């Protein structure tokens, strides 16, 4: 589990650096490969870490939105608050406090499969999030 967490953290950090390197000139742009790059001046490291912070903040905002969309989609397909809570390591009550709007979907019969006509507009946010970030990974 520790190795998986380190791998995930490293991937997120790489994504933040890639995001920062692709920003227009300014405070959010990082002009070096990473803040750990050998031979950087104090000022270059400071700017690289600030750009990293900006990238991580942008990623966190996207993750928050995608998490809410995934919870909503799970509820649309029959997941209840206990299911959603277990999926993210929280109680049923915690999930209900975090996403009170899901109660509109709850109470429907659980469905093991759904036809394409049951896919709602909220699916757009989950179509292919990697396609949006793929240019940063180059």
C-alpha positions in Angstrom: 0.0 0.0 0.0 2.9 2.4 0.8 4.4 1.7 -2.6 1.1 2.4 -4.4 0.7 5.6 -2.5 4.2 6.7 -3.4 3.6 5.8 -7.0 0.4 7.8 -7.0 2.0 10.8 -5.3 4.9 10.7 -7.8 2.5 10.6 -10.8 0.5 13.5 -9.4 3.6 15.5 -8.9 4.8 14.8 -12.4 1.4 15.9 -13.7 1.6 19.1 -11.7 5.1 19.8 -13.1 3.9 19.1 -16.7 0.9 21.4 -16.1 3.2 24.1 -14.9 5.6 23.8 -17.8 2.7 24.3 -20.2 1.4 27.5 -18.7 1.9 30.9 -20.4 4.8 33.0 -19.0 4.0 34.2 -15.5 3.8 33.0 -11.9 2.2 29.6 -12.8 4.8 28.6 -15.4 7.8 26.4 -14.5 10.8 26.8 -16.8 12.7 23.8 -15.5 12.0 20.1 -15.5 11.4 19.9 -11.7 12.2 21.8 -8.5 14.8 19.0 -7.8 16.7 19.7 -11.0 20.5 19.9 -10.3 22.1 23.3 -10.4 19.1 25.6 -9.9 19.5 28.9 -8.1 17.5 29.6 -4.9 15.2 31.8 -7.0 14.6 29.2 -9.7 13.7 26.6 -7.0 11.3 29.1 -5.3 9.6 29.8 -8.6 9.5 26.1 -9.5 7.8 25.2 -6.2 5.3 28.0 -6.6 4.5 26.7 -10.0 4.2 23.2 -8.6 1.8 24.5 -6.0 -0.3 26.1 -8.7 -0.4 22.9 -10.7 -1.4 20.8 -7.7 -4.2 23.3 -6.9 -5.5 23.0 -10.5 -5.4 19.2 -10.2 -7.1 19.2 -6.9 -10.0 21.3 -8.3 -10.4 18.9 -11.2 -10.3 15.9 -8.8 -13.0 17.4 -6.7 -15.2 17.9 -9.7 -14.5 14.4 -11.1 -15.1 12.9 -7.7 -18.5 14.5 -7.4 -19.4 13.4 -10.9 -18.3 9.8 -10.2 -20.5 9.8 -7.0 -23.4 11.1 -8.9 -23.0 8.5 -11.7 -22.7 5.7 -9.1 -25.9 6.9 -7.5 -27.6 7.1 -11.0 -26.7 3.4 -11.4 -28.1 2.4 -8.1 -25.3 3.0 -5.5 -26.5 4.2 -2.1 -24.8 6.3 0.5 -23.3 3.2 2.3 -21.9 2.0 -1.1 -20.4 5.4 -1.9 -19.0 5.8 1.6 -17.3 2.4 1.4 -15.8 3.3 -2.0 -13.9 6.3 -0.5 -13.3 5.1 3.0 -16.0 7.1 4.8 -19.2 6.4 6.6 -22.7 6.6 5.0 -23.3 9.7 7.0 -20.0 11.3 5.7 -21.0 10.5 2.1 -24.4 12.0 2.7 -22.9 15.2 4.2 -20.5 15.5 1.3 -23.1 14.9 -1.5 -26.6 15.7 -0.1 -27.8 16.2 -3.7 -27.4 12.5 -4.4 -30.6 11.7 -2.5 -32.5 12.6 -5.7 -31.0 9.4 -7.3 -31.3 7.2 -4.2 -34.3 5.0 -3.7 -34.3 3.8 -7.3 -34.0 0.1 -7.9 -30.4 -1.0 -8.3 -29.6 -1.9 -11.9 -26.8 -4.2 -12.9 -26.7 -2.7 -16.4 -28.0 0.4 -18.1 -28.9 1.0 -21.6 -27.2 3.9 -23.5 -30.4 5.8 -23.3 -29.9 6.0 -19.5 -26.6 7.9 -19.8 -27.1 11.5 -18.8 -25.2 14.7 -19.5 -23.1 14.2 -16.4 -21.2 11.5 -18.2 -19.4 14.2 -20.3 -17.1 15.0 -17.4 -16.0 11.4 -17.3 -15.7 10.7 -21.0 -11.9 10.8 -21.2 -10.2 13.0 -18.6 -6.8 11.7 -19.7 -7.3 13.1 -23.2 -7.5 16.6 -21.6 -4.2 16.2 -19.7 -2.3 14.1 -22.3 -0.7 17.1 -23.9 0.9 18.0 -20.5 2.6 14.7 -20.3 4.8 15.2 -23.3 
